[in-house]
């Protein structure tokens, strides 16, 4: 026989209405009482009914997904994986696109928090204190953003970027251009710091240009700057920017990788469909989505997850857009 709300109330030493509020409007219950009720629920194996999992008069069976830029092909497989994992647990997903701006995201979050059982926010631009408050009122999981006391799943590019720099250094490259994009999220800022550290360790000069929009046209402009600054390799903020750089280098009559090597980040479908195929850092999209959804559902069902923070590693995928650095002597013959 399934555990009832009355049994949870008895073990926790509270009323059934208090147990109900813990699962529907947790902000109206003290932190100590919440802990007591959630501990009792976990010990008894209690799973609240759908009507107890929402403060909107009944749970909706919906997960809210927040994405900063649907134009970026990185998000297509991520959204697919998020929605598929949700369906496997009997949840449907509602998608919102913030265009990377906190004001848009804030409005969307406020609207969807009353309509969904839980939220997943990718690379959120909201202030940390607002995310902490949000997490205390509705189950929330961050993807590629860290905030104290808020459950999160992140893909660290530290390892992938180290591999990029080692790869380029081994090919004789000593000056690389990195295209920064804005607005600078926590993820992008950490990516920039990781690259600086890797270049310093390898003895590679890093030229940082930008910030640009995270678009194909940004890569076009960045290529001209990289040529003018004497770089032999370009590291794009993502695959879209890297593809724009390759397009511009070709239009200038330069060979990729003969005259300039190009590296992207994300390993989207674009990386294997452009010519030459793009060397890039693979982000574990499916693993990100699976961990995020499962963690969120545990939170919705008031089950204490084994972990509330996951860090997944990235890796370099070498293709045709990188090669030996050009010989300066040959260029002047």
Backbone bond lengths (Angstrom), bond angles and torsions (degrees), N, CA, C in turn:
res aa  C-N    CA-C-N  psi(-1)  N-CA   C-N-CA  omega(-1)  CA-C   N-CA-C  phi
1 X - - - 1.465 - - 1.525 109.27 -
2 X 1.327 116.62 137.56 1.451 121.35 -178.16 1.520 111.40 -68.73
3 X 1.306 115.77 144.91 1.461 121.33 175.86 1.521 109.90 -65.21
4 X 1.324 116.32 140.53 1.464 120.56 -178.01 1.521 110.93 -105.20
5 X 1.309 114.92 166.91 1.456 121.17 178.10 1.519 110.84 -65.18
6 X 1.342 116.60 -28.21 1.460 120.56 179.79 1.528 111.06 -67.62
7 X 1.330 116.22 -38.04 1.459 119.99 178.46 1.528 111.13 -67.09
8 X 1.328 116.33 -40.66 1.468 120.41 177.71 1.521 109.74 -62.47
9 X 1.336 116.98 -43.68 1.461 121.25 -179.64 1.522 111.00 -61.35
10 X 1.342 116.69 -40.42 1.463 120.50 -178.97 1.520 111.46 -66.17
11 X 1.336 117.15 -45.50 1.468 120.79 -179.55 1.529 110.90 -66.00
12 X 1.338 117.14 -39.81 1.466 121.02 -178.42 1.519 112.29 -78.72
13 X 1.352 117.04 -15.44 1.455 120.27 -179.94 1.513 113.45 74.37
14 X 1.334 115.96 33.31 1.465 120.87 179.78 1.523 108.66 -131.51
15 X 1.327 116.21 175.75 1.455 120.97 177.79 1.526 110.30 -81.05
16 X 1.321 116.60 161.59 1.461 119.95 177.31 1.522 111.31 -64.71
17 X 1.331 116.71 -32.16 1.472 119.01 178.67 1.521 110.99 -65.64
18 X 1.347 116.26 -33.20 1.469 119.36 176.94 1.524 110.58 -67.97
19 X 1.329 117.20 -42.36 1.462 120.46 176.22 1.527 110.05 -58.65
20 X 1.322 116.28 -43.39 1.461 120.48 179.65 1.518 111.03 -61.03
21 X 1.344 116.62 -42.37 1.466 119.27 -179.61 1.522 111.72 -65.92
22 X 1.334 117.35 -34.42 1.468 120.40 178.79 1.528 110.50 -58.41
23 X 1.346 116.74 -37.73 1.457 120.44 -177.48 1.525 113.99 -91.90
24 X 1.335 117.55 -13.12 1.463 119.26 -177.80 1.513 112.62 -111.38
25 X 1.344 117.28 -45.57 1.471 121.58 179.76 1.525 108.68 -134.33
26 X 1.334 118.08 71.00 1.467 121.64 -173.18 1.521 113.90 -60.62
27 X 1.333 117.92 -23.39 1.455 120.59 179.71 1.529 112.25 -67.65
28 X 1.330 117.58 -15.63 1.455 121.92 179.91 1.530 112.54 -91.30
29 X 1.325 116.69 4.14 1.465 122.17 -178.36 1.523 108.62 -122.39
30 X 1.312 116.58 141.11 1.464 119.79 -179.90 1.527 110.83 -63.48
31 X 1.322 115.25 155.49 1.468 120.30 -178.64 1.524 111.19 -60.83
32 X 1.343 117.11 -39.92 1.463 120.50 -179.11 1.530 111.01 -64.44
33 X 1.329 116.16 -42.09 1.468 120.01 179.24 1.522 110.87 -66.64
34 X 1.339 116.27 -40.33 1.470 119.64 178.10 1.518 110.25 -58.81
35 X 1.329 116.35 -46.36 1.465 120.01 -179.19 1.528 110.87 -61.05
36 X 1.325 116.19 -42.32 1.462 120.23 -179.63 1.524 111.58 -62.20
37 X 1.335 116.46 -44.79 1.464 121.06 -178.75 1.529 110.66 -68.43
38 X 1.330 117.26 -43.85 1.463 120.24 -178.24 1.525 111.28 -66.94
39 X 1.336 116.51 -35.38 1.463 119.59 177.02 1.526 110.51 -65.23
40 X 1.330 116.04 -43.81 1.467 120.05 178.63 1.521 110.92 -63.26
41 X 1.334 116.29 -41.50 1.464 120.35 -179.83 1.513 111.17 -62.96
42 X 1.323 115.92 -40.55 1.464 119.53 -179.94 1.518 110.77 -67.41
43 X 1.338 117.07 -43.72 1.460 120.61 -179.19 1.523 111.99 -62.74
44 X 1.340 115.99 -35.36 1.465 120.68 -177.57 1.527 113.08 -88.82
45 X 1.363 115.93 -7.67 1.457 118.86 -177.67 1.514 112.67 71.43
46 X 1.335 115.44 33.35 1.470 120.13 -177.17 1.524 110.79 -83.60
47 X 1.320 117.01 128.98 1.468 122.97 174.28 1.519 107.03 -114.99
48 X 1.339 118.94 115.69 1.465 120.41 -177.38 1.513 111.63 -62.99
49 X 1.310 115.50 146.84 1.461 119.78 175.61 1.509 109.30 -67.32
50 X 1.305 116.82 162.26 1.465 120.99 -177.33 1.520 110.73 -58.71
51 X 1.328 118.10 -31.62 1.458 120.34 -178.79 1.510 112.51 -70.17
52 X 1.357 117.77 -15.06 1.457 120.28 179.63 1.521 112.06 -97.63
53 X 1.310 118.00 -1.94 1.459 119.37 -172.86 1.511 112.79 -101.65
54 X 1.312 117.63 13.68 1.457 119.10 179.59 1.506 110.46 -148.73
55 X 1.320 115.63 145.50 1.448 120.22 176.90 1.501 111.42 -90.87
56 X 1.301 119.63 17.41 1.456 121.95 -175.67 1.521 111.42 -110.32
57 X 1.344 116.49 19.61 1.453 118.73 179.31 1.510 112.54 90.83
58 X 1.287 118.72 17.60 1.462 121.37 -178.91 1.509 109.57 138.43
59 X 1.323 116.76 135.64 1.453 120.24 -178.28 1.523 110.73 -67.75
60 X 1.298 115.34 153.17 1.468 120.92 -174.30 1.514 113.61 -101.46
61 X 1.337 117.57 -16.18 1.454 120.00 -173.62 1.507 112.03 72.81
62 X 1.342 116.45 22.39 1.462 121.27 -177.95 1.526 110.96 -115.64
63 X 1.332 115.62 141.47 1.455 122.73 171.73 1.523 108.15 -110.39
64 X 1.319 116.83 132.06 1.461 120.85 177.62 1.515 110.71 -91.35
65 X 1.337 117.41 125.57 1.462 123.04 179.92 1.521 108.93 -113.21
66 X 1.313 116.92 126.58 1.458 121.64 -179.33 1.524 109.75 -114.05
67 X 1.320 115.79 122.62 1.463 123.52 -176.54 1.524 108.58 -121.88
68 X 1.355 119.21 137.08 1.459 120.07 -177.48 1.520 115.81 -80.23
69 X 1.339 119.29 -22.84 1.463 118.82 -174.87 1.525 110.30 -159.40
70 X 1.315 116.90 95.85 1.460 120.73 -178.26 1.523 112.93 -70.48
71 X 1.335 117.66 -12.23 1.470 120.18 178.20 1.519 111.44 -72.81
72 X 1.317 116.92 -22.59 1.462 121.70 -178.93 1.531 109.27 -78.97
73 X 1.333 118.18 122.86 1.471 120.23 -177.71 1.520 114.21 -63.26
74 X 1.334 118.09 -11.24 1.460 120.86 175.93 1.527 110.93 -59.55
75 X 1.339 116.21 -33.50 1.463 119.45 -171.20 1.524 113.67 -82.28
76 X 1.308 118.39 -17.01 1.468 119.33 179.78 1.521 112.22 -61.98
77 X 1.347 119.51 -54.03 1.475 118.41 177.79 1.521 112.58 -67.55
78 X 1.342 117.62 -29.15 1.461 119.73 178.60 1.527 110.33 -65.67
79 X 1.334 116.50 -47.51 1.461 120.35 179.03 1.527 110.32 -63.78
80 X 1.336 116.63 -41.28 1.466 120.11 177.85 1.529 110.71 -57.97
81 X 1.335 116.41 -46.18 1.462 120.40 -178.51 1.523 111.94 -67.60
82 X 1.321 116.74 -38.71 1.468 120.66 178.06 1.520 111.28 -63.37
83 X 1.328 116.20 -47.86 1.468 119.70 -177.32 1.532 111.19 -68.70
84 X 1.339 117.38 -38.14 1.461 120.42 179.00 1.525 110.73 -64.06
85 X 1.330 117.17 -46.37 1.462 120.23 179.72 1.524 110.34 -63.17
86 X 1.326 116.43 -38.22 1.458 119.40 176.87 1.509 112.42 -62.44
87 X 1.330 116.76 -43.62 1.471 120.58 179.64 1.524 111.23 -62.88
88 X 1.308 116.32 -35.49 1.465 119.80 178.72 1.529 111.86 -63.35
89 X 1.331 116.31 -20.55 1.461 121.65 177.43 1.531 111.40 -109.67
90 X 1.352 115.89 20.57 1.469 122.20 175.55 1.532 113.55 67.80
91 X 1.321 116.71 32.23 1.457 121.42 174.63 1.527 109.70 -120.49
92 X 1.311 115.77 141.53 1.450 121.92 171.31 1.523 108.59 -99.60
93 X 1.325 116.27 159.47 1.459 120.50 -175.57 1.523 111.36 -117.09
94 X 1.326 114.83 143.06 1.459 122.31 174.37 1.523 106.86 -115.59
95 X 1.321 116.69 126.11 1.464 121.91 -173.18 1.522 111.25 -104.23
96 X 1.340 115.29 136.43 1.462 121.40 175.77 1.519 109.29 -131.79
97 X 1.329 116.68 139.62 1.463 123.27 -179.08 1.521 108.91 -113.08
98 X 1.345 116.69 119.97 1.465 120.65 -175.40 1.521 113.94 -95.86
99 X 1.338 117.63 -7.03 1.469 121.93 -174.87 1.523 112.78 58.55
100 X 1.343 116.33 21.46 1.460 120.83 174.77 1.505 115.36 79.11
101 X 1.330 118.64 8.02 1.459 121.00 -176.66 1.522 110.69 -109.54
102 X 1.342 115.92 133.47 1.458 121.11 -176.06 1.520 111.99 -61.40
103 X 1.344 117.71 -36.70 1.457 119.75 -177.53 1.524 110.86 -64.41
104 X 1.335 117.00 -39.99 1.463 120.24 176.77 1.525 110.48 -67.30
105 X 1.327 115.87 -45.09 1.455 120.28 -178.57 1.520 111.25 -62.64
106 X 1.329 116.21 -41.31 1.455 120.10 -179.66 1.513 112.54 -60.32
107 X 1.322 116.53 -43.92 1.466 120.71 178.73 1.524 111.04 -64.04
108 X 1.335 116.12 -42.90 1.459 120.30 -178.64 1.530 111.33 -66.83
109 X 1.338 116.33 -41.93 1.461 120.27 179.56 1.525 110.44 -61.83
110 X 1.334 116.57 -44.54 1.466 120.40 -179.43 1.528 111.16 -59.56
111 X 1.328 116.32 -38.91 1.462 119.83 -178.93 1.518 111.98 -73.55
112 X 1.334 116.36 -42.23 1.461 119.94 -173.47 1.520 113.02 -81.51
113 X 1.326 117.85 -21.48 1.460 120.14 179.85 1.520 111.83 -63.61
114 X 1.336 116.77 -24.68 1.465 120.08 178.90 1.517 112.59 -88.89
115 X 1.327 117.08 -4.83 1.463 121.38 -174.83 1.520 113.91 -118.49
116 X 1.337 116.61 -8.28 1.465 120.24 -174.92 1.526 110.42 -123.04
117 X 1.322 115.15 157.93 1.462 120.75 177.57 1.525 111.72 -81.69
118 X 1.323 117.97 -22.49 1.451 121.79 -179.51 1.515 109.75 -166.16
119 X 1.338 116.09 163.91 1.466 121.57 -174.54 1.526 110.52 -129.07
120 X 1.347 115.07 142.26 1.461 122.60 170.50 1.517 107.18 -121.74
121 X 1.325 116.38 122.90 1.460 121.54 -176.80 1.526 108.97 -117.51
122 X 1.331 116.58 120.26 1.462 120.20 178.89 1.523 110.17 -94.99
123 X 1.345 115.91 126.91 1.468 122.57 177.94 1.520 110.73 47.99
124 X 1.314 116.08 50.03 1.467 121.15 -175.66 1.522 111.46 -58.52
125 X 1.341 115.40 140.32 1.462 121.75 177.43 1.518 112.04 -97.88
126 X 1.331 117.71 2.22 1.460 121.09 -178.23 1.529 111.04 -72.92
127 X 1.332 117.75 151.02 1.470 120.69 177.21 1.528 110.80 -61.62
128 X 1.325 116.11 152.38 1.464 121.06 -176.76 1.519 112.17 -59.16
129 X 1.352 117.46 -41.93 1.462 118.72 -177.45 1.523 111.85 -65.85
130 X 1.321 116.55 -31.82 1.462 118.61 177.87 1.528 110.67 -71.17
131 X 1.328 116.74 -37.86 1.461 119.93 177.78 1.521 111.12 -66.45
132 X 1.322 117.29 -37.63 1.459 120.76 176.86 1.522 110.89 -63.94
133 X 1.323 117.11 -42.40 1.465 120.78 178.21 1.524 110.45 -65.63
134 X 1.325 116.16 -41.71 1.462 120.24 178.63 1.519 110.79 -60.12
135 X 1.342 116.24 -44.38 1.454 121.16 -178.30 1.524 112.39 -64.27
136 X 1.333 116.95 -26.08 1.465 119.96 179.96 1.521 112.31 -81.44
137 X 1.336 117.09 -13.07 1.461 119.88 -177.92 1.524 113.36 -109.40
138 X 1.329 117.90 -22.87 1.461 121.36 178.66 1.524 108.00 -149.45
139 X 1.329 119.06 139.98 1.475 119.90 178.17 1.524 110.98 -53.27
140 X 1.324 115.72 125.50 1.463 121.65 -174.26 1.525 109.77 -138.71
141 X 1.332 115.86 137.06 1.463 121.75 175.11 1.524 108.10 -128.01
142 X 1.313 116.07 131.32 1.453 121.98 176.00 1.522 109.69 -94.25
143 X 1.317 116.14 143.16 1.456 121.94 174.06 1.525 107.39 -118.71
144 X 1.328 116.15 126.83 1.467 122.73 -178.75 1.529 112.70 56.16
145 X 1.324 115.18 41.73 1.462 122.91 171.53 1.518 107.30 -157.30
146 X 1.316 116.58 133.12 1.460 120.94 178.76 1.522 110.16 -110.68
147 X 1.326 115.22 130.48 1.459 122.52 174.25 1.521 107.10 -141.35
148 X 1.315 117.64 132.85 1.461 121.17 -179.31 1.525 110.68 -53.45
149 X 1.333 115.62 134.83 1.465 124.36 174.48 1.531 114.01 72.39
150 X 1.326 117.59 7.67 1.464 120.32 177.23 1.528 108.09 -114.88
151 X 1.333 118.42 124.03 1.468 120.91 179.55 1.530 111.24 -56.34
152 X 1.335 116.42 141.39 1.463 119.61 -174.19 1.521 111.84 -151.79
153 X 1.326 114.72 152.78 1.459 123.39 171.87 1.526 106.40 -128.90
154 X 1.325 117.58 122.88 1.461 120.29 -176.43 1.524 110.34 -128.43
155 X 1.325 115.25 150.57 1.469 120.94 171.98 1.524 107.16 -109.11
156 X 1.300 115.94 112.39 1.458 120.86 -178.15 1.525 110.07 -82.07
157 X 1.334 116.14 128.12 1.469 119.89 178.25 1.531 111.80 -91.79
158 X 1.329 116.76 5.30 1.467 119.67 -177.50 1.517 111.30 -55.59
159 X 1.314 116.76 -50.00 1.462 120.69 -178.00 1.528 111.29 -68.35
160 X 1.337 116.70 -43.31 1.456 120.22 -179.11 1.517 112.53 -62.64
161 X 1.325 117.79 -42.68 1.461 121.10 -179.43 1.536 111.22 -69.70
162 X 1.317 116.67 -34.97 1.469 118.81 175.07 1.526 109.69 -61.28
163 X 1.322 116.63 -42.55 1.464 120.67 178.30 1.527 111.26 -64.08
164 X 1.332 117.45 -38.15 1.468 121.04 177.68 1.522 110.44 -59.11
165 X 1.333 115.63 -50.73 1.466 120.18 -176.99 1.529 110.40 -64.66
166 X 1.312 117.66 -42.12 1.466 120.11 177.66 1.531 110.60 -61.79
167 X 1.331 116.07 -40.58 1.463 121.10 179.21 1.528 110.99 -62.65
168 X 1.308 117.01 -48.62 1.463 120.52 -179.31 1.528 111.25 -66.37
169 X 1.322 116.17 -40.35 1.467 119.73 179.46 1.528 110.46 -62.14
170 X 1.325 116.75 -41.15 1.466 120.54 -179.39 1.520 111.83 -65.11
171 X 1.344 116.59 -22.69 1.469 121.63 178.54 1.528 111.87 -90.92
172 X 1.334 116.78 4.11 1.460 120.61 175.51 1.513 115.23 94.70
173 X 1.314 118.39 5.39 1.468 121.30 179.89 1.532 109.45 -78.42
174 X 1.337 115.53 132.24 1.457 120.35 -179.99 1.532 111.94 -124.40
175 X 1.323 117.80 -8.58 1.462 121.31 177.04 1.516 109.30 -136.26
176 X 1.325 115.56 117.93 1.465 120.78 -177.74 1.521 110.16 -121.98
177 X 1.323 115.55 149.19 1.460 122.31 175.19 1.514 109.12 -105.43
178 X 1.321 116.53 135.74 1.464 121.53 175.83 1.519 108.99 -118.20
179 X 1.327 116.19 127.86 1.467 120.11 -178.37 1.523 109.49 -94.22
180 X 1.318 116.14 111.61 1.463 121.40 176.53 1.527 109.15 -83.79
181 X 1.321 114.74 146.08 1.454 119.43 176.35 1.520 109.21 -125.28
182 X 1.320 116.42 159.35 1.453 121.04 -179.22 1.505 110.75 -129.98
183 X 1.349 117.31 165.93 1.465 125.02 -4.62 1.524 111.93 -68.43
184 X 1.350 115.72 148.28 1.455 120.66 -175.29 1.531 110.60 -77.91
185 X 1.311 116.32 107.82 1.458 121.18 175.81 1.516 109.10 -81.88
186 X 1.334 116.24 173.11 1.457 120.47 176.94 1.526 110.55 -59.01
187 X 1.336 116.27 -40.09 1.461 121.07 -179.64 1.523 111.31 -63.15
188 X 1.332 116.57 -46.11 1.461 120.27 -178.25 1.520 111.48 -68.42
189 X 1.337 117.01 -36.70 1.464 119.82 178.15 1.523 110.97 -64.95
190 X 1.338 116.22 -41.01 1.465 119.64 178.49 1.520 110.72 -66.34
191 X 1.323 116.62 -38.03 1.462 121.74 178.04 1.533 109.90 -60.02
192 X 1.323 116.12 -42.69 1.453 121.23 179.56 1.526 111.03 -64.02
193 X 1.331 117.28 -42.94 1.461 121.15 178.92 1.533 111.16 -65.12
194 X 1.332 116.33 -40.18 1.460 120.21 178.44 1.525 111.22 -61.23
195 X 1.320 116.50 -41.58 1.461 120.45 -179.02 1.527 111.11 -68.55
196 X 1.319 116.74 -41.54 1.466 119.76 177.59 1.524 110.95 -58.70
197 X 1.330 115.12 -44.75 1.463 119.72 -178.69 1.525 111.52 -64.62
198 X 1.328 116.78 -42.53 1.468 120.55 -179.48 1.521 110.90 -65.03
199 X 1.322 117.35 -41.09 1.471 120.58 179.67 1.521 111.26 -66.64
200 X 1.316 116.13 -40.76 1.462 119.61 179.25 1.523 110.77 -62.20
201 X 1.337 116.49 -42.35 1.465 120.70 -179.62 1.524 111.85 -65.60
202 X 1.333 116.79 -34.11 1.466 120.80 -176.59 1.520 113.33 -90.26
203 X 1.321 117.47 -8.55 1.456 120.03 -177.62 1.517 112.64 75.79
204 X 1.319 116.56 34.76 1.471 122.34 178.41 1.524 109.00 -107.41
205 X 1.326 117.18 129.34 1.463 121.09 176.44 1.525 109.49 -73.84
206 X 1.323 116.14 131.16 1.460 121.40 -178.92 1.521 109.87 -113.17
207 X 1.308 115.66 121.18 1.464 121.87 175.64 1.532 107.53 -103.01
208 X 1.315 116.84 116.38 1.462 121.19 -179.21 1.524 108.95 -97.98
209 X 1.314 116.52 123.38 1.461 120.64 -179.26 1.524 109.18 -123.02
210 X 1.315 115.22 151.48 1.451 120.60 -177.42 1.525 109.77 115.70
211 X 1.329 119.18 -161.59 1.473 124.74 9.89 1.527 112.89 -80.21
212 X 1.335 114.05 151.44 1.454 122.79 176.42 1.527 109.63 -120.44
213 X 1.318 115.33 168.55 1.458 119.06 166.46 1.531 108.01 -66.98
214 X 1.303 116.04 152.57 1.465 120.37 -178.46 1.529 109.78 -84.00
215 X 1.351 116.03 66.85 1.460 121.41 -172.15 1.525 111.72 -133.81
216 X 1.311 115.04 169.05 1.463 122.77 175.78 1.526 110.39 -58.53
217 X 1.337 117.19 -44.11 1.469 121.44 -179.06 1.524 111.88 -62.83
218 X 1.327 116.89 -31.38 1.464 119.91 176.91 1.524 110.60 -62.65
219 X 1.329 116.07 -39.17 1.455 119.98 177.48 1.516 112.29 -66.04
220 X 1.340 116.51 -35.73 1.465 121.11 176.87 1.520 109.96 -59.77
221 X 1.309 116.23 -48.71 1.466 120.37 -179.57 1.525 111.13 -66.66
222 X 1.335 116.72 -41.17 1.458 120.75 -178.16 1.523 112.11 -61.62
223 X 1.311 117.13 -33.71 1.467 120.27 -179.67 1.519 110.91 -62.34
224 X 1.331 116.87 -43.48 1.466 119.77 179.18 1.529 111.25 -63.42
225 X 1.341 116.44 -39.41 1.468 119.88 178.81 1.526 110.14 -66.23
226 X 1.326 116.98 -41.30 1.462 120.49 179.75 1.523 111.37 -62.22
227 X 1.336 116.73 -40.63 1.467 120.67 177.26 1.520 110.05 -61.21
228 X 1.341 115.80 -46.88 1.459 120.47 -177.56 1.524 112.48 -65.33
229 X 1.336 116.96 -30.23 1.463 120.70 -177.30 1.518 112.84 -88.68
230 X 1.325 117.69 -0.99 1.454 120.57 175.01 1.513 115.17 79.47
231 X 1.325 117.50 21.60 1.467 120.51 177.79 1.524 109.87 -75.32
232 X 1.324 116.23 155.74 1.468 120.67 174.80 1.534 111.73 -112.13
233 X 1.342 116.26 -3.61 1.458 120.56 178.56 1.523 109.40 -148.30
234 X 1.321 116.01 146.08 1.466 122.97 177.23 1.519 108.25 -120.08
235 X 1.334 116.06 130.80 1.464 121.90 173.43 1.522 106.86 -111.37
236 X 1.321 116.24 111.78 1.456 120.71 -178.68 1.518 111.15 -82.74
237 X 1.337 115.60 151.76 1.461 119.95 178.31 1.518 111.88 -62.73
238 X 1.327 115.69 -28.03 1.466 120.60 174.69 1.525 108.17 -155.19
239 X 1.313 116.69 -179.13 1.470 120.94 -176.97 1.521 112.08 -66.61
240 X 1.335 117.34 -32.57 1.470 120.85 -179.07 1.522 109.88 -64.50
241 X 1.329 116.53 -47.18 1.469 120.79 178.58 1.526 110.03 -62.71
242 X 1.316 118.00 -42.47 1.467 121.71 179.20 1.521 111.20 -62.11
243 X 1.333 117.31 -38.79 1.469 120.56 178.45 1.519 110.96 -64.76
244 X 1.325 116.89 -38.75 1.463 119.97 176.23 1.513 112.07 -63.25
245 X 1.325 116.52 -38.19 1.468 120.68 178.24 1.523 110.82 -64.70
246 X 1.331 117.58 -42.76 1.470 120.75 178.48 1.517 110.66 -61.92
247 X 1.324 116.19 -42.37 1.478 120.19 179.18 1.518 111.09 -59.15
248 X 1.327 117.36 -44.23 1.461 120.61 -178.02 1.520 111.86 -71.14
249 X 1.325 117.14 -39.20 1.466 119.86 177.74 1.519 110.46 -60.44
250 X 1.324 116.19 -42.31 1.470 119.80 177.52 1.521 111.50 -62.21
251 X 1.328 116.04 -40.94 1.464 119.40 -178.44 1.526 111.38 -67.83
252 X 1.325 116.96 -23.89 1.471 121.63 177.71 1.531 111.31 -86.82
253 X 1.304 116.52 1.89 1.461 120.20 178.77 1.509 113.47 80.95
254 X 1.335 117.24 16.62 1.457 120.86 178.62 1.526 110.11 -97.34
255 X 1.299 115.82 146.12 1.462 120.96 -178.64 1.529 110.53 -92.72
256 X 1.314 114.73 138.29 1.468 121.47 172.72 1.531 106.43 -114.67
257 X 1.337 117.15 115.06 1.462 128.83 12.62 1.530 115.23 -101.33
258 X 1.324 118.78 7.91 1.468 119.75 -173.93 1.510 114.02 -56.10
259 X 1.342 116.57 -44.47 1.464 120.41 -178.67 1.529 112.95 -102.53
260 X 1.312 118.01 -25.75 1.461 122.45 -179.76 1.526 108.67 -152.63
261 X 1.311 116.58 129.58 1.464 121.05 174.04 1.523 109.22 -90.21
262 X 1.327 116.13 149.47 1.472 121.05 -178.39 1.524 108.97 -134.74
263 X 1.338 115.01 135.72 1.469 122.10 179.02 1.520 108.80 -127.61
264 X 1.325 116.60 140.34 1.455 121.63 175.05 1.512 111.32 -111.20
265 X 1.319 115.26 -175.45 1.466 122.51 175.13 1.527 108.02 -139.24
266 X 1.322 117.23 131.59 1.477 126.58 173.63 1.528 112.10 127.44
267 X 1.344 117.96 -37.61 1.466 122.67 -174.82 1.526 110.96 59.12
268 X 1.328 115.14 55.97 1.454 121.29 175.42 1.529 109.99 -81.56
269 X 1.326 115.79 177.07 1.473 120.02 177.77 1.521 110.78 -60.46
270 X 1.331 117.17 -26.73 1.456 121.66 178.40 1.524 111.56 -58.93
271 X 1.325 116.56 -34.13 1.464 120.63 -175.45 1.522 112.74 -62.26
272 X 1.308 117.91 -30.09 1.463 120.92 -178.32 1.518 113.31 -101.04
273 X 1.330 117.64 -3.64 1.460 119.90 -177.95 1.520 113.35 -106.82
274 X 1.340 118.27 -14.98 1.462 119.43 176.79 1.524 109.10 -87.71
275 X 1.340 115.46 166.40 1.466 121.80 178.22 1.525 109.12 -121.94
276 X 1.329 117.40 125.36 1.466 127.18 -4.17 1.525 111.33 -73.38
277 X 1.339 116.12 158.68 1.463 120.56 177.41 1.531 109.14 -57.55
278 X 1.326 115.41 140.18 1.460 121.17 -167.22 1.527 113.27 -88.01
279 X 1.329 115.64 128.16 1.457 121.09 166.39 1.522 107.38 -71.61
280 X 1.333 117.18 131.18 1.462 119.10 -172.66 1.513 110.87 -156.46
281 X 1.319 116.26 171.68 1.462 122.39 176.86 1.528 108.04 -97.92
282 X 1.301 116.28 126.18 1.466 120.55 -179.34 1.525 110.44 -85.08
283 X 1.340 115.44 123.08 1.460 122.49 173.57 1.530 107.39 -93.82
284 X 1.333 119.39 130.77 1.470 121.39 -177.41 1.531 111.56 -76.67
285 X 1.332 116.26 77.05 1.455 122.14 -171.42 1.529 112.28 -60.79
286 X 1.322 117.20 -48.28 1.464 119.97 -177.00 1.518 111.06 -62.56
287 X 1.318 116.94 -42.77 1.469 120.34 178.91 1.522 111.22 -64.64
288 X 1.332 117.06 -39.64 1.470 120.87 176.34 1.519 110.47 -56.86
289 X 1.331 115.60 -50.32 1.457 121.07 -176.56 1.520 111.57 -64.96
290 X 1.334 116.59 -44.56 1.465 120.60 -177.68 1.520 111.24 -61.62
291 X 1.324 116.91 -47.96 1.463 120.59 179.07 1.524 111.04 -62.67
292 X 1.328 117.39 -42.34 1.461 120.87 -176.84 1.522 111.67 -63.94
293 X 1.332 117.01 -46.93 1.466 120.14 -177.85 1.522 111.27 -68.22
294 X 1.314 117.29 -44.35 1.466 119.34 -179.95 1.524 111.52 -63.33
295 X 1.329 116.48 -39.08 1.459 120.31 177.41 1.527 110.39 -64.41
296 X 1.324 116.88 -43.20 1.461 120.53 -179.85 1.527 111.64 -63.44
297 X 1.317 116.72 -42.87 1.465 119.82 -178.99 1.528 110.54 -65.78
298 X 1.326 118.11 -37.52 1.465 120.30 174.54 1.524 110.41 -59.06
299 X 1.332 116.35 -41.93 1.460 120.26 -179.86 1.532 111.05 -67.04
300 X 1.335 116.64 -41.59 1.466 121.08 178.86 1.526 110.64 -61.02
301 X 1.299 116.29 -41.44 1.461 121.58 -176.85 1.522 112.33 -86.89
302 X 1.334 115.23 9.95 1.472 121.28 176.14 1.514 112.89 60.00
303 X 1.318 115.83 30.19 1.456 120.42 173.70 1.523 107.91 -96.45
304 X 1.317 116.23 134.64 1.462 119.64 -179.82 1.518 109.09 -76.26
305 X 1.345 118.90 110.16 1.468 120.18 -178.91 1.519 111.47 -68.28
306 X 1.338 115.17 150.99 1.462 120.08 179.23 1.528 111.12 -60.58
307 X 1.320 116.23 -36.67 1.461 122.12 177.79 1.519 108.45 -134.66
308 X 1.326 116.25 145.91 1.468 119.89 174.94 1.521 111.35 -114.51
309 X 1.342 115.74 6.10 1.458 120.15 178.06 1.526 108.48 -145.92
310 X 1.326 115.35 125.64 1.465 121.26 179.57 1.524 108.80 -124.91
311 X 1.331 116.32 136.27 1.461 121.33 174.55 1.521 108.41 -121.61
312 X 1.311 116.46 121.06 1.458 122.32 -178.89 1.523 108.82 -107.92
313 X 1.316 116.70 143.15 1.456 121.50 -176.64 1.528 111.04 -88.93
314 X 1.321 115.73 163.51 1.462 122.58 178.11 1.521 109.45 -121.31
315 X 1.333 116.63 164.22 1.460 119.23 -179.02 1.522 111.35 -144.17
316 X 1.312 114.50 152.30 1.459 121.57 177.99 1.522 110.18 -77.91
317 X 1.332 115.96 133.55 1.463 122.74 173.48 1.529 106.96 -114.14
318 X 1.320 116.15 110.89 1.468 120.89 -176.19 1.524 109.71 -87.27
319 X 1.346 115.76 126.48 1.460 121.14 175.62 1.536 108.36 -128.37
320 X 1.314 117.27 -141.13 1.467 119.96 -168.16 1.525 115.49 -95.85
321 X 1.324 118.64 -4.74 1.467 119.74 -173.24 1.523 113.32 -88.25
322 X 1.335 117.39 1.80 1.462 119.96 176.01 1.524 109.70 -124.28
323 X 1.327 114.63 143.19 1.461 120.83 -179.62 1.514 109.85 -160.29
324 X 1.336 117.62 -175.57 1.461 120.57 -179.04 1.520 112.06 -56.75
325 X 1.334 115.32 144.29 1.466 120.08 176.33 1.519 109.63 -62.76
326 X 1.335 117.75 143.38 1.471 120.11 179.80 1.524 111.05 -64.46
327 X 1.312 115.39 148.33 1.462 121.72 179.76 1.519 108.45 -80.96
328 X 1.360 118.28 116.53 1.466 120.01 -178.28 1.522 112.00 -58.65
329 X 1.314 117.91 -35.83 1.470 120.75 -179.91 1.516 111.31 -63.43
330 X 1.339 116.35 -39.76 1.455 120.38 -179.78 1.521 111.27 -65.29
331 X 1.337 115.90 -31.88 1.463 120.55 -176.57 1.523 111.11 -68.76
332 X 1.341 117.67 -21.64 1.451 119.79 -177.18 1.538 112.52 -102.83
333 X 1.313 116.70 4.30 1.478 118.39 179.09 1.519 111.41 -81.21
